Amino acid sequence: MKIGFDNQKYLAMQSEHIKERIGQFGDKLYLEFGGKLFDDYHASRVLPGFEPDSKLQMLLQLKDQAEIVIVISAKDIQQNKVRQDLGITYQEDVLRLIKEFRKVGLFVGSVVITQYTGQNLADSFKQKLKRRKINCYYHYYIDGYPTNTQKIISKDGFGKNDYIKTERPLVVVTAPGPGSGKMATCLSQLYHDHVHGIKAGYAKYETFPIWNLPLTHSVNLAYEAATADLNDVNMIDPFHLEAYNKVTVNYNRDIEIFPVLRNIFEAIYGESPYKSPTDMGVNMAGFCISDDEACQDASKQEIIRRYFNSKTRFVREQCKEEEVHKQEMVMKQAGVSEEDRKCVVAARQKEKESHSFSGALELADGTIVTGKTTHLMGACSSVLMNAIKHLAGIEDEALLIEPEAFGPIQKLKTKYLGSVNPRLHTNEILIALSLSAQSNPLAQKAMEQLKQLKGTQAHITCDVAHVDASVYSNLGIQITFEAEKH
């Protein structure tokens, strides 16, 4: 993928800007970290050159002053919401984040369960945290949020929430994913700190939408595609336009909540330090794009991938049809279609020629490798084997796994494990390949190519089993597929 983002420039500009913002406030600053802190793969996909752990690298410079509060919505717990890129639930991700933060020396102060209305799975998760000696607080659902500011800023609103006890001047508020309630958590703390006589400030570190890129820029449209399940909409910031007569981009939830934040600041300090949602942000990413065309192209591919993901979610009854329609609208705005993904075109052509479910994988140099379903392998396995053969310079006819090796595995699957599908999944084919590599130098050479698949693109013309999707994800292959076809 062509580099389009200067990560070193970004680290320098961003860390300096955050330090300046911390200096604007007194006793305490709540810094809302939007997106992924450890592994912002969305940012690395749409801004090629952006390192997934960039935010973490900046935070480590401030680790002696900082503590982390992790926020998770009770609704997401109750629905067992899954992080699509990692294939784990949000509550599993909270535990993973705590472990990862502590591993690099960051202090995790507590976990906050937001939008709580008595959900039983939220109660169970709190007990799980308690057993691990992790402080956990409830923030309750507020009827009328975010429009009824009078109720929100009262004992019946934020006043009902548990007060999060924090120890350090910089409180970083993060979450497994969007819509968890990070901003509401920060605002609630401003209210409670005021009650406790503590002067506190708030700032937002959110990579997307990028405020100084046009509303319909592909990078910003890709953010809409990424949050289609939340029905987020990028908007011109009306408050910023009114205050400064400058056009900037924000998104609907921040714009909707801004009057609440402004009222809280006015109640505490007599005036608000911010005139707009854009003022709240500290994001410098827009200044570090080195190749706009590369970022636009990468973002358009992300939009198509998100469209296929929503179609899969709809087929599996994990979302409503409106989400798919939203993705179709974003694709139209970006001027792309399914066929603008090269591996989609190649996979469908292979299916047409072979009369069987097929797949295609686009390598880093643009080469397209295809494969089809056989009596031994599914489409995912076939494409993967053909790809590593090509990278190793091995002829298609060469046998990397002896045919007699397939029989025992197929027998195990169908006779003992109850599978009706005798074809080998990608994990099974890789195990067979690794065993063959002990005596077959060509198999060993093919195995060594797996690391070259990171960042490649693949499409399969039928539904893909979770195990195959997981293997592709672990290899760094960005896969799309047609879940409606079985």
C-alpha positions as CSV (number, residue, x, y, z in Angstrom):
1,M,0.0,0.0,0.0
2,K,1.3,3.4,-1.0
3,I,2.3,5.5,2.0
4,G,0.2,8.7,2.4
5,F,0.7,9.7,6.0
6,D,3.8,11.0,7.9
7,N,3.7,9.2,11.2
8,Q,6.8,10.8,12.7
9,K,5.5,14.3,12.0
10,Y,2.2,13.3,13.5
11,L,3.8,12.0,16.8
12,A,5.7,15.3,17.2
13,M,2.8,17.6,16.4
14,Q,0.2,15.6,18.4
15,S,2.1,15.2,21.6
16,E,3.0,18.9,21.7
17,H,-0.6,19.9,21.1
18,I,-1.9,17.6,23.9
19,K,0.7,19.0,26.3
20,E,-0.5,22.6,25.5
21,R,-4.1,21.6,26.2
22,I,-3.2,20.0,29.5
23,G,-1.5,23.3,30.4
24,Q,-4.8,25.2,29.9
25,F,-6.5,23.6,32.9
26,G,-5.7,23.4,36.6
27,D,-6.1,20.5,38.9
28,K,-7.3,17.8,36.4
29,L,-7.9,17.2,32.7
30,Y,-10.2,14.5,31.4
31,L,-8.9,13.5,27.9
32,E,-11.4,11.5,25.9
33,F,-9.5,9.1,23.6
34,G,-11.7,8.2,20.6
35,G,-11.0,5.3,18.4
36,K,-8.6,2.5,19.3
37,L,-5.7,3.4,21.6
38,F,-3.6,0.3,21.2
39,D,-4.5,-1.0,17.8
40,D,-6.2,1.7,15.6
41,Y,-6.3,-0.5,12.5
42,H,-9.0,1.6,10.9
43,A,-6.7,4.6,11.0
44,S,-3.8,2.6,9.7
45,R,-5.9,1.4,6.8
46,V,-7.4,4.7,5.7
47,L,-4.2,6.7,6.5
48,P,-1.5,4.4,5.1
49,G,1.7,5.1,7.1
50,F,-0.2,5.7,10.4
51,E,1.1,3.3,13.0
52,P,-1.7,1.5,14.9
53,D,-0.2,2.3,18.3
54,S,0.6,6.0,17.7
55,K,-1.8,7.2,20.4
56,L,-0.2,4.8,22.9
57,Q,3.3,6.1,22.0
58,M,2.2,9.6,22.9
59,L,0.5,8.6,26.1
60,L,3.6,6.8,27.3
61,Q,5.4,10.2,27.4
62,L,2.9,11.2,30.0
63,K,2.5,8.0,31.9
64,D,3.6,9.3,35.3
65,Q,0.8,11.9,35.2
66,A,-1.8,9.7,33.7
67,E,-4.4,7.1,34.7
68,I,-6.8,5.3,32.5
69,V,-10.5,4.9,32.9
70,I,-12.1,2.3,30.5
71,V,-15.8,2.8,29.6
72,I,-18.1,0.1,28.4
73,S,-21.9,0.4,27.7
74,A,-24.2,-2.0,29.6
75,K,-26.2,-2.3,26.3
76,D,-23.1,-3.6,24.5
77,I,-22.4,-6.0,27.4
78,Q,-26.0,-7.3,27.3
79,Q,-25.9,-7.7,23.5
80,N,-22.5,-9.3,23.6
81,K,-21.3,-6.8,21.0
82,V,-18.1,-8.0,19.2
83,R,-15.1,-6.1,18.0
84,Q,-15.1,-7.1,14.4
85,D,-11.4,-6.7,13.9
86,L,-10.4,-8.9,16.8
87,G,-13.5,-11.2,17.0
88,I,-13.9,-10.8,20.7
89,T,-16.7,-9.2,22.8
90,Y,-16.4,-5.7,24.2
91,Q,-16.2,-7.1,27.8
92,E,-13.4,-9.4,26.7
93,D,-11.6,-6.5,25.1
94,V,-11.9,-4.5,28.4
95,L,-10.0,-7.2,30.2
96,R,-7.5,-7.4,27.3
97,L,-6.9,-3.6,27.4
98,I,-6.3,-3.6,31.1
99,K,-3.7,-6.3,30.7
100,E,-2.0,-4.5,27.8
101,F,-2.0,-1.1,29.5
102,R,-0.5,-2.6,32.7
103,K,2.1,-4.5,30.6
104,V,3.6,-1.2,29.3
105,G,3.5,0.5,32.7
106,L,0.2,2.5,32.4
107,F,-2.0,2.8,35.5
108,V,-5.6,1.6,35.0
109,G,-7.7,3.3,37.7
110,S,-11.2,1.9,37.0
111,V,-13.9,0.6,34.6
112,V,-17.2,2.5,34.2
113,I,-20.3,0.7,33.0
114,T,-22.5,3.3,31.3
115,Q,-26.2,3.4,30.3
116,Y,-26.9,1.0,33.2
117,T,-30.5,0.1,33.8
118,G,-30.1,-3.1,35.8
119,Q,-28.8,-5.4,33.1
120,N,-27.9,-8.8,34.5
121,L,-24.9,-9.3,32.3
122,A,-23.5,-5.9,33.4
123,D,-23.9,-7.0,37.0
124,S,-22.0,-10.3,36.2
125,F,-19.2,-8.3,34.5
126,K,-18.9,-6.0,37.5
127,Q,-18.4,-9.1,39.7
128,K,-15.8,-10.4,37.3
129,L,-13.9,-7.1,37.6
130,K,-14.3,-7.1,41.4
131,R,-12.7,-10.6,41.6
132,R,-9.8,-9.1,39.7
133,K,-9.6,-6.2,42.2
134,I,-10.5,-3.6,39.5
135,N,-12.7,-0.7,40.6
136,C,-16.0,-0.6,38.7
137,Y,-18.6,2.2,38.7
138,Y,-22.1,2.5,37.3
139,H,-23.3,5.4,35.2
140,Y,-27.1,5.3,34.7
141,Y,-29.3,5.8,31.7
142,I,-30.6,9.4,31.7
143,D,-34.0,9.9,30.1
144,G,-33.8,12.9,27.8
145,Y,-30.1,12.7,27.2
146,P,-28.5,14.6,25.5
147,T,-31.2,17.3,24.8
148,N,-32.7,17.9,28.3
149,T,-29.7,19.8,29.7
150,Q,-31.6,21.0,32.8
151,K,-32.2,17.4,33.9
152,I,-28.8,16.1,32.9
153,I,-27.0,18.7,35.0
154,S,-28.9,17.9,38.2
155,K,-29.1,15.3,41.0
156,D,-31.5,13.3,38.8
157,G,-29.1,13.3,35.9
158,F,-25.3,13.1,36.4
159,G,-25.9,13.4,40.1
160,K,-27.2,9.8,40.2
161,N,-24.0,8.4,38.7
162,D,-21.2,6.9,40.8
163,Y,-18.4,9.3,41.3
164,I,-15.2,7.9,39.8
165,K,-12.3,8.3,42.3
166,T,-9.2,9.3,40.4
167,E,-5.7,9.9,41.6
168,R,-3.7,11.6,38.8
169,P,-4.0,15.0,37.0
170,L,-4.5,13.5,33.5
171,V,-7.4,11.0,33.2
172,V,-7.5,9.3,29.9
173,V,-11.0,8.0,29.1
174,T,-11.1,5.2,26.5
175,A,-13.3,2.3,25.4
176,P,-13.4,-0.8,23.3
177,G,-15.4,0.9,20.6
178,P,-17.6,3.9,19.6
179,G,-20.8,4.7,21.4
180,S,-19.6,3.4,24.7
181,G,-20.3,6.7,26.6
182,K,-16.8,8.2,26.9
183,M,-17.9,11.8,26.6
184,A,-20.9,11.4,29.0
185,T,-18.4,9.9,31.5
186,C,-16.2,12.9,31.2
187,L,-19.1,15.4,31.6
188,S,-20.4,13.5,34.6
189,Q,-17.0,13.7,36.2
190,L,-16.8,17.5,35.6
191,Y,-20.2,17.8,37.4
192,H,-19.1,15.7,40.4
193,D,-15.6,17.3,40.6
194,H,-17.3,20.7,40.8
195,V,-19.5,19.3,43.7
196,H,-16.3,18.1,45.4
197,G,-14.5,21.4,44.9
198,I,-12.1,20.2,42.2
199,K,-11.4,22.3,39.2
200,A,-11.3,20.1,36.1
201,G,-11.1,20.4,32.3
202,Y,-12.0,18.3,29.3
203,A,-10.5,17.8,25.9
204,K,-11.2,15.3,23.1
205,Y,-8.6,13.3,21.2
206,E,-10.5,11.7,18.3
207,T,-8.9,10.9,15.0
208,F,-12.1,10.9,13.0
209,P,-13.7,12.7,11.4
210,I,-10.7,14.8,10.5
211,W,-11.9,18.3,11.2
212,N,-9.8,20.1,8.6
213,L,-10.7,17.8,5.7
214,P,-13.8,18.4,3.5
215,L,-17.1,16.8,4.7
216,T,-17.1,14.4,1.7
217,H,-13.4,13.6,1.7
218,S,-13.0,9.8,1.4
219,V,-11.2,9.6,4.8
220,N,-14.2,11.2,6.5
221,L,-16.7,9.1,4.6
222,A,-14.8,5.9,5.6
223,Y,-15.4,7.0,9.2
224,E,-19.2,7.1,8.5
225,A,-18.9,3.6,7.0
226,A,-17.0,2.4,10.1
227,T,-19.8,3.7,12.4
228,A,-22.8,2.8,10.3
229,D,-24.2,0.7,13.2
230,L,-24.3,3.8,15.3
231,N,-25.8,5.9,12.5
232,D,-23.2,8.5,13.0
233,V,-23.3,11.4,10.5
234,N,-20.4,13.7,9.6
235,M,-21.6,17.3,9.7
236,I,-20.4,20.9,9.3
237,D,-19.8,22.2,12.9
238,P,-22.4,25.0,13.1
239,F,-21.0,26.3,16.4
240,H,-17.5,26.7,14.9
241,L,-19.0,28.3,11.7
242,E,-20.9,30.8,13.8
243,A,-18.0,31.6,16.2
244,Y,-15.2,31.9,13.7
245,N,-16.8,31.9,10.2
246,K,-14.7,28.8,9.4
247,V,-16.0,25.5,7.9
248,T,-14.9,22.5,10.0
249,V,-16.1,18.9,10.2
250,N,-17.4,17.1,13.3
251,Y,-20.0,14.4,13.8
252,N,-23.6,14.5,15.0
253,R,-23.1,13.1,18.5
254,D,-20.5,15.7,19.5
255,I,-22.6,18.5,18.0
256,E,-25.7,17.3,19.8
257,I,-23.9,17.1,23.2
258,F,-21.9,20.4,22.9
259,P,-24.7,22.5,24.5
260,V,-24.5,20.2,27.5
261,L,-20.8,20.5,27.8
262,R,-21.0,24.3,27.4
263,N,-23.7,24.6,30.1
264,I,-21.6,22.5,32.5
265,F,-18.5,24.7,32.0
266,E,-20.7,27.8,32.4
267,A,-22.2,26.4,35.6
268,I,-18.7,25.7,37.0
269,Y,-16.6,28.5,35.7
270,G,-19.1,31.1,34.6
271,E,-18.0,30.7,31.0
272,S,-17.0,27.9,28.6
273,P,-13.4,27.7,27.3
274,Y,-14.8,26.2,24.1
275,K,-17.0,27.9,21.5
276,S,-17.5,24.7,19.4
277,P,-17.1,20.9,19.4
278,T,-14.1,21.5,17.1
279,D,-12.5,23.6,19.8
280,M,-12.7,20.6,22.1
281,G,-10.5,18.5,19.9
282,V,-6.8,18.2,19.8
283,N,-6.4,16.1,16.6
284,M,-3.5,17.0,14.3
285,A,-3.9,14.1,11.8
286,G,-5.1,16.3,8.9
287,F,-1.8,18.2,9.0
288,C,0.2,15.1,8.5
289,I,-1.3,13.7,5.3
290,S,1.7,13.5,2.8
291,D,-0.2,12.0,-0.1
292,D,-3.9,12.8,-0.3
293,E,-4.5,10.6,-3.3
294,A,-3.1,7.5,-1.5
295,C,-5.3,8.2,1.5
296,Q,-8.3,8.7,-0.6
297,D,-7.7,5.4,-2.5
298,A,-7.2,3.5,0.8
299,S,-10.3,5.0,2.3
300,K,-12.4,4.0,-0.7
301,Q,-11.3,0.4,-0.3
302,E,-12.2,0.6,3.4
303,I,-15.7,1.9,2.5
304,I,-16.3,-1.1,0.2
305,R,-15.0,-3.5,2.9
306,R,-17.4,-2.0,5.5
307,Y,-20.3,-2.4,3.0
308,F,-19.6,-6.1,2.7
309,N,-19.3,-6.4,6.5
310,S,-22.7,-4.8,7.0
311,K,-24.2,-7.1,4.4
312,T,-22.8,-10.0,6.4
313,R,-24.2,-8.6,9.6
314,F,-27.6,-8.3,8.0
315,V,-27.6,-11.9,6.7
316,R,-26.6,-13.1,10.1
317,E,-29.4,-11.0,11.7
318,Q,-26.9,-8.8,13.6
319,C,-28.2,-5.5,12.2
320,K,-31.2,-4.0,10.5
321,E,-31.4,-3.4,6.8
322,E,-31.0,0.4,7.4
323,E,-27.3,-0.2,8.2
324,V,-26.8,-1.7,4.7
325,H,-28.7,1.2,3.2
326,K,-26.4,3.6,5.0
327,Q,-23.4,1.9,3.6
328,E,-24.9,2.0,0.1
329,M,-25.3,5.8,0.6
330,V,-21.7,6.2,1.7
331,M,-20.5,4.2,-1.2
332,K,-22.5,6.4,-3.6
333,Q,-21.0,9.6,-2.0
334,A,-17.5,8.2,-2.4
335,G,-18.2,7.2,-6.0
336,V,-17.4,3.5,-5.6
337,S,-19.1,0.2,-6.1
338,E,-18.3,-3.5,-5.2
339,E,-16.5,-3.8,-8.5
340,D,-13.9,-1.2,-7.5
341,R,-12.4,-3.9,-5.3
342,K,-10.2,-5.8,-7.7
343,C,-10.3,-9.1,-5.8
344,V,-14.2,-9.0,-6.0
345,V,-14.1,-8.8,-9.8
346,A,-11.5,-11.6,-10.0
347,A,-13.3,-13.9,-7.5
348,R,-16.6,-13.6,-9.3
349,Q,-15.0,-14.2,-12.7
350,K,-13.3,-17.3,-11.3
351,E,-16.7,-18.6,-10.0
352,K,-18.3,-18.0,-13.4
353,E,-15.5,-20.0,-15.1
354,S,-15.3,-22.8,-12.5
355,H,-19.0,-23.1,-11.7
356,S,-18.1,-23.3,-8.0
357,F,-17.6,-21.0,-5.1
358,S,-14.2,-19.2,-5.6
359,G,-11.9,-16.6,-4.2
360,A,-9.2,-14.1,-5.2
361,L,-6.4,-12.5,-3.3
362,E,-4.6,-9.3,-4.3
363,L,-0.9,-9.4,-3.3
364,A,1.1,-6.3,-2.4
365,D,2.5,-5.9,-5.9
366,G,-1.0,-6.0,-7.4
367,T,-0.9,-9.6,-8.6
368,I,-4.2,-11.4,-8.4
369,V,-4.2,-15.1,-7.3
370,T,-7.5,-17.1,-7.5
371,G,-8.7,-20.4,-6.2
372,K,-11.9,-22.5,-6.2
373,T,-13.7,-25.0,-4.0
374,T,-12.6,-28.6,-4.5
375,H,-13.5,-31.9,-2.9
376,L,-10.5,-31.4,-0.7
377,M,-10.5,-27.7,0.1
378,G,-12.9,-24.8,0.5
379,A,-12.4,-21.6,-1.4
380,C,-10.5,-19.9,1.5
381,S,-8.0,-22.7,1.8
382,S,-7.6,-23.0,-2.0
383,V,-6.8,-19.3,-2.4
384,L,-4.4,-19.3,0.5
385,M,-2.4,-22.2,-0.8
386,N,-2.2,-20.7,-4.3
387,A,-1.1,-17.4,-2.9
388,I,1.8,-18.8,-0.9
389,K,2.8,-21.0,-3.9
390,H,3.0,-18.0,-6.1
391,L,5.0,-16.0,-3.6
392,A,7.4,-18.9,-3.2
393,G,7.7,-19.4,-7.0
394,I,6.3,-22.9,-6.8
395,E,4.4,-24.3,-9.8
396,D,0.7,-24.8,-9.5
397,E,1.0,-28.6,-10.2
398,A,3.5,-29.1,-7.4
399,L,2.1,-31.1,-4.4
400,L,2.9,-29.5,-1.1
401,I,0.7,-31.9,0.9
402,E,0.5,-35.6,-0.1
403,P,-3.1,-36.5,-1.1
404,E,-3.1,-39.4,1.5
405,A,-2.7,-36.8,4.2
406,F,-6.2,-35.4,3.6
407,G,-8.0,-38.6,4.2
408,P,-7.3,-39.0,8.0
409,I,-8.2,-35.3,8.6
410,Q,-11.5,-35.7,6.7
411,K,-12.3,-38.9,8.5
412,L,-11.7,-37.2,11.9
413,K,-14.0,-34.3,10.9
414,T,-16.9,-36.3,9.5
415,K,-16.8,-39.5,11.5
416,Y,-15.7,-38.3,15.0
417,L,-16.4,-34.5,15.1
418,G,-19.8,-34.5,13.4
419,S,-18.9,-32.2,10.5
420,V,-21.0,-32.6,7.3
421,N,-18.3,-30.7,5.4
422,P,-15.3,-32.9,4.6
423,R,-13.3,-30.0,3.0
424,L,-10.4,-28.7,4.9
425,H,-10.6,-25.2,6.5
426,T,-7.6,-22.9,6.4
427,N,-6.4,-23.8,9.9
428,E,-6.5,-27.5,9.0
429,I,-4.7,-27.0,5.7
430,L,-2.0,-25.0,7.4
431,I,-1.5,-27.7,10.1
432,A,-1.2,-30.3,7.3
433,L,1.2,-28.0,5.5
434,S,3.4,-27.5,8.6
435,L,3.6,-31.3,9.0
436,S,4.5,-31.8,5.4
437,A,7.2,-29.1,5.8
438,Q,9.1,-31.4,8.1
439,S,10.1,-33.5,5.1
440,N,9.2,-31.4,2.0
441,P,11.4,-28.4,1.3
442,L,8.8,-26.9,-1.0
443,A,6.2,-27.0,1.7
444,Q,8.7,-25.3,4.1
445,K,9.4,-22.6,1.5
446,A,5.6,-22.0,1.0
447,M,5.1,-21.7,4.8
448,E,7.7,-19.0,5.0
449,Q,5.6,-16.8,2.6
450,L,2.7,-16.5,5.1
451,K,4.2,-13.4,6.7
452,Q,4.1,-11.6,3.2
453,L,0.2,-11.8,3.2
454,K,-0.2,-9.0,5.8
455,G,-2.1,-6.2,4.3
456,T,-3.3,-8.1,1.2
457,Q,-6.9,-8.1,0.0
458,A,-9.1,-11.1,-0.5
459,H,-12.7,-11.8,-1.5
460,I,-14.7,-15.1,-1.4
461,T,-17.9,-15.6,-3.3
462,C,-19.7,-17.4,-0.6
463,D,-20.2,-17.3,3.2
464,V,-17.0,-17.8,5.2
465,A,-16.8,-19.9,8.4
466,H,-15.6,-18.1,11.5
467,V,-12.5,-20.3,11.7
468,D,-11.4,-19.2,8.1
469,A,-12.2,-15.5,8.8
470,S,-10.1,-15.8,12.0
471,V,-7.1,-17.3,10.2
472,Y,-7.2,-14.7,7.5
473,S,-7.4,-12.0,10.2
474,N,-4.5,-13.4,12.1
475,L,-2.4,-13.4,8.9
476,G,-3.4,-9.8,8.3
477,I,-5.4,-10.5,5.2
478,Q,-8.3,-8.1,4.8
479,I,-11.2,-10.3,3.6
480,T,-14.6,-9.7,2.3
481,F,-17.2,-12.3,1.3
482,E,-20.8,-12.9,0.2
483,A,-22.5,-14.3,3.3
484,E,-25.9,-14.6,1.5
485,K,-24.4,-17.5,-0.6
486,H,-23.9,-20.8,1.1
